[in-house]
Amino acid sequence: MIADDLKEQYYQALLTKDSKYEGLFYVGVKTTGVFCRPTCPARKPKFENCEFYETAQQALLASFRPCQRCRPLSHPNHVSDVVRLLVEAVENNPEKRWKEQDFKDLSIDESTARRQFKKRFGMTFVEYARARRMGLALKHIRSGHTVIDSQLSTGYESSSGFRDAFSRIMGAAPTHINEGQVLKASWIDTRLGPMMAVADQKQLYLLEFIDRRGLEREVERLRIRTKSAIVPGMTPPIQSIEQELEQYFDGTLTTFDTPLFYLGTPFQKKVWEQLSLIPAGETRSYQEIAIALGKPTACRAVAQANGANQLAIVIPCHRVINTSGELGGYGGGITRKNWLLQHEKQRP
């Protein structure tokens, strides 16, 4: 049973199509007989015509049928046929430079591809394909090929155009890339919404909800501090965390084994180590963390370090609350923080 005050909160989330509430509730619309997810694009019903449920199964049992627009029984971030088809096409020929006719050959509208890729990946399809080509060029350079060979193999006739495109995507000129490293970024779907994972071949550097405020600045700061290029792709740590997150949300996993890279000051790293010691289902206050570090007056510094954590869920900053018992802040949103705490308390 959902409390009345929570129903009001859920209704406001429905009106604003707030993605932070994905997976937290479903709404049954009495006048149409359908049930929807919070981000449904359909016209919004009046509050008195809404019934709220914690799971899709509850809505089905209440005789509501799934909405055909938001498809509440599919994954909240289900990949469209357009995106799936184009991603496969890029993988089949990653060095291809796409033209208008290529979209027509696949019976795909170019503007639709641009819009759906922008929503899904934060970049247009052309930008996605270019990034993939550049990833190949980077691989060639790092394996000993010359810049000119890499330029020609990825379809760039102009060396200046190749350099400009490379720098724009990779964050470094091609002749300087060996001085740094490459990080891969991948989209991971979860019950509480999509997350971005960034890792090299050995460790996970970042894991954040896609809609977290300031995520772009976090990624840029990561790129600068590690002197890395960040490109779309998959690595063993990303595959590992994707599997572990699935087990976590299923309730079968409480600790993560994916190797992590801590990018922070010595004090921040000590705080994050303390966070990792908090058992699932329990919470600690900022004051308790400060005392555990032997710095009882450092509550504000502990809170700042908590907020600087770039590995959401894995380093459980959501388990830190105010001394008063209030939840306090959370980069992924208070609703997610509350859900995560309740989820962990319900585990056997």
C-alpha positions in Angstrom: 0.0 0.0 0.0 1.4 3.4 -1.1 1.0 6.2 1.4 -1.1 9.2 0.4 1.7 11.7 0.6 3.8 9.5 -1.6 1.0 9.3 -4.2 1.1 13.1 -4.4 4.9 12.9 -5.0 4.5 10.2 -7.6 1.8 12.3 -9.4 4.1 15.3 -9.6 6.9 12.9 -11.0 4.3 11.7 -13.6 3.5 15.2 -14.7 7.2 16.2 -15.1 8.1 12.7 -16.6 10.9 12.6 -14.0 13.3 9.8 -15.0 14.6 9.5 -11.4 11.3 7.6 -10.6 11.8 4.9 -13.2 11.3 1.6 -11.5 9.9 3.1 -8.3 6.2 3.1 -9.3 3.7 2.5 -12.1 0.4 4.4 -12.5 -2.9 2.8 -13.5 -5.3 5.2 -15.3 -8.9 4.4 -14.5 -10.3 6.2 -17.5 -8.3 4.2 -20.1 -7.6 1.0 -18.2 -3.9 1.1 -19.0 -0.9 1.4 -16.7 2.2 3.4 -17.5 5.8 4.1 -16.3 6.6 7.5 -14.8 8.1 8.9 -18.0 5.2 8.0 -20.3 4.8 10.7 -23.1 1.0 10.2 -23.2 -1.4 13.0 -22.0 -1.5 13.1 -18.2 -4.6 11.9 -16.4 -6.2 13.8 -13.4 -5.0 12.8 -10.0 -8.3 11.3 -9.0 -8.1 8.9 -12.0 -4.7 7.5 -11.0 -3.9 4.3 -9.0 -0.3 3.9 -8.0 1.6 0.5 -7.8 5.1 -0.5 -6.8 5.4 -3.2 -9.5 4.0 -3.9 -12.9 2.7 -7.2 -11.6 0.5 -5.3 -9.1 -0.9 -3.2 -11.8 -1.7 -6.2 -14.0 -3.4 -7.9 -11.1 -5.5 -4.8 -10.7 -6.8 -5.5 -14.2 -4.8 -2.7 -16.0 -3.2 -3.5 -19.3 0.2 -2.2 -20.4 0.4 1.1 -22.2 1.4 0.8 -25.9 3.4 4.1 -25.8 5.7 3.6 -22.9 5.7 -0.2 -22.8 6.0 -0.7 -19.0 6.7 -4.4 -19.3 9.8 -3.8 -21.4 13.1 -2.5 -20.1 12.8 1.3 -19.2 15.6 2.0 -21.7 14.7 -0.5 -24.3 16.9 0.0 -27.4 14.8 0.9 -30.4 15.0 -1.0 -33.7 16.6 2.0 -35.4 19.3 2.2 -32.8 19.9 -1.5 -32.8 20.1 -1.7 -36.6 22.5 1.2 -36.9 24.8 0.0 -34.1 25.0 -3.4 -35.8 25.7 -1.6 -39.1 28.6 0.4 -37.6 30.1 -2.8 -36.0 29.9 -4.6 -39.3 31.8 -1.8 -41.0 33.2 0.6 -38.4 35.4 2.5 -40.9 32.5 3.5 -43.0 31.7 7.2 -43.5 28.0 7.5 -43.6 26.1 9.4 -46.3 22.4 10.2 -46.9 22.0 7.3 -49.3 23.2 4.8 -46.6 20.3 5.7 -44.4 17.9 5.3 -47.3 19.3 1.9 -48.1 18.3 0.8 -44.5 14.9 2.6 -44.8 15.8 4.8 -41.9 15.1 8.5 -41.6 18.3 10.4 -40.9 16.7 12.9 -38.5 15.1 10.0 -36.5 18.5 8.4 -36.2 20.0 11.6 -35.0 17.3 12.2 -32.4 17.3 8.6 -31.0 21.1 8.4 -30.8 21.2 11.8 -29.0 18.7 10.5 -26.5 20.3 7.2 -26.0 24.0 8.0 -26.1 24.2 11.8 -25.7 25.6 12.1 -29.2 24.2 12.0 -32.7 24.6 8.9 -34.9 27.2 10.6 -37.0 29.1 11.5 -33.9 28.8 7.9 -32.7 30.1 6.5 -36.0 32.9 9.0 -36.0 33.9 8.1 -32.4 34.0 4.4 -33.4 36.2 5.2 -36.4 38.5 7.2 -34.2 38.7 4.4 -31.7 40.0 2.2 -34.5 42.5 4.9 -35.5 43.7 5.1 -31.9 44.2 1.4 -31.9 46.3 1.6 -35.0 48.4 4.4 -33.6 49.0 2.6 -30.3 50.0 -0.6 -32.1 52.7 1.1 -34.1 51.0 2.4 -37.2 51.8 5.9 -38.4 49.4 8.8 -38.1 49.0 9.0 -41.9 48.2 5.3 -42.1 45.5 5.6 -39.4 44.2 8.8 -41.1 43.7 7.0 -44.4 42.4 3.8 -43.0 39.5 5.7 -41.3 38.5 7.6 -44.4 40.0 11.0 -43.8 41.7 12.5 -46.9 42.7 15.7 -45.1 45.3 15.4 -42.3 44.0 18.6 -40.7 40.5 17.3 -40.7 41.6 14.0 -39.2 43.6 15.9 -36.5 40.7 18.2 -35.7 38.2 15.4 -35.5 40.6 13.2 -33.5 41.3 16.0 -31.0 37.6 16.9 -30.6 36.6 13.3 -29.7 39.7 12.0 -28.0 40.8 15.2 -26.2 44.3 14.9 -27.5 46.1 15.3 -30.9 46.9 11.9 -32.5 50.7 12.4 -32.2 50.4 12.9 -28.5 48.0 10.1 -27.6 50.7 7.6 -26.6 51.6 9.9 -23.7 48.2 9.2 -22.2 45.8 6.3 -22.2 42.3 5.3 -23.4 39.2 4.9 -21.3 36.1 3.3 -22.6 32.6 4.5 -21.8 29.5 2.4 -21.9 25.8 2.7 -21.2 24.4 0.3 -18.6 20.6 -0.1 -18.1 19.5 -0.6 -14.5 16.1 -0.8 -12.8 16.6 2.8 -11.5 17.6 4.2 -14.9 20.6 4.1 -17.2 24.1 4.6 -15.8 27.4 5.4 -17.4 30.5 3.3 -16.7 34.0 4.4 -17.6 36.9 2.0 -17.3 40.2 0.9 -18.8 41.1 -2.7 -19.3 41.8 -3.3 -15.6 39.7 -1.0 -13.4 36.4 0.9 -13.2 36.9 4.7 -13.0 33.4 6.1 -13.0 29.8 4.8 -12.5 27.1 7.4 -12.4 23.4 7.7 -13.3 23.1 9.3 -16.7 20.8 12.1 -15.5 23.0 13.1 -12.6 23.5 16.8 -12.6 27.0 17.8 -13.7 27.9 14.4 -15.2 29.4 16.1 -18.2 31.8 18.0 -15.9 32.7 14.8 -14.1 33.6 13.0 -17.3 35.6 16.0 -18.5 37.4 16.3 -15.2 38.2 12.5 -15.3 39.6 12.9 -18.9 41.8 15.8 -17.9 43.1 14.3 -14.6 43.9 11.0 -16.2 45.2 12.6 -19.4 43.0 10.1 -21.2 40.9 9.8 -24.3 37.3 8.6 -23.5 35.6 6.7 -26.3 32.6 4.5 -26.6 33.4 0.8 -26.0 33.5 -2.2 -23.6 36.2 -3.5 -21.3 36.3 -6.4 -18.8 35.6 -4.1 -15.8 32.5 -2.7 -17.5 31.3 -6.2 -18.3 31.9 -7.2 -14.7 30.1 -4.3 -13.1 27.1 -4.7 -15.5 26.7 -8.3 -14.3 27.2 -7.4 -10.7 24.6 -4.6 -10.9 22.1 -7.0 -12.3 22.7 -9.3 -9.3 22.6 -6.4 -6.9 19.2 -5.3 -8.2 18.0 -8.9 -8.1 18.9 -8.9 -4.4 21.5 -11.7 -4.8 24.6 -9.6 -4.3 25.7 -7.2 -1.5 29.4 -6.6 -2.2 31.1 -5.8 -5.5 34.3 -7.4 -6.7 34.9 -5.3 -9.8 38.4 -3.7 -9.4 38.1 0.1 -8.8 40.3 3.1 -9.5 40.1 5.8 -6.8 40.6 9.2 -8.3 40.8 11.5 -5.3 42.8 13.1 -2.5 44.3 10.9 0.3 41.5 12.1 2.6 38.8 11.4 0.0 40.1 7.9 -0.5 40.0 7.3 3.3 36.4 8.4 3.4 35.5 6.1 0.5 37.2 3.2 2.2 35.0 3.8 5.3 31.9 3.9 3.1 32.9 0.5 1.7 32.9 -0.9 5.2 29.2 0.0 5.8 27.3 -3.3 5.5 24.3 -3.4 3.2 21.1 -2.7 5.1 22.8 -0.3 7.5 23.6 3.4 7.5 26.1 5.7 9.1 26.1 9.5 9.8 28.7 11.9 8.5 29.7 12.3 12.2 30.2 8.6 12.6 32.4 8.5 9.5 34.5 11.4 10.8 34.9 9.7 14.2 36.0 6.5 12.5 38.7 8.4 10.7 39.9 9.9 13.9 38.7 13.4 12.8 35.5 14.1 14.8 35.3 17.7 13.7 35.7 16.9 10.0 32.0 16.3 9.2 31.8 18.9 6.5 35.0 17.5 4.8 33.4 14.0 5.0 30.2 15.3 3.4 32.3 16.9 0.6 34.2 13.7 0.0 31.0 11.7 0.0 29.6 14.0 -2.7 32.8 13.7 -4.7 32.4 9.9 -5.0 32.3 8.9 -8.7 31.4 5.3 -8.2 27.7 5.3 -7.3 26.3 2.2 -5.5 29.7 0.4 -5.6 31.1 2.8 -3.1 27.9 3.1 -1.1 27.6 6.9 -0.4 23.9 6.3 -0.3 24.3 4.6 3.1 25.4 7.9 4.7 22.7 10.0 6.3 22.4 13.1 8.5 22.8 12.7 12.3 19.1 13.6 12.6 18.2 10.5 10.7 17.2 12.5 7.6 18.5 11.1 4.3 20.5 14.1 3.3 21.7 14.6 -0.3 22.5 12.2 -3.0 23.8 12.8 -6.5 21.4 10.3 -8.1 18.4 11.9 -6.3 16.8 11.4 -2.9 14.1 9.1 -4.3 16.9 6.7 -5.6 18.7 6.9 -2.3 15.6 6.0 -0.4 14.9 3.1 -2.8 18.4 1.8 -2.5 18.3 1.8 1.3 14.9 0.1 1.4 16.1 -2.5 -1.2 19.2 -3.4 0.9 17.1 -3.6 4.1 14.8 -6.1 2.5 17.5 -8.6 1.6 17.6 -11.8 3.6 
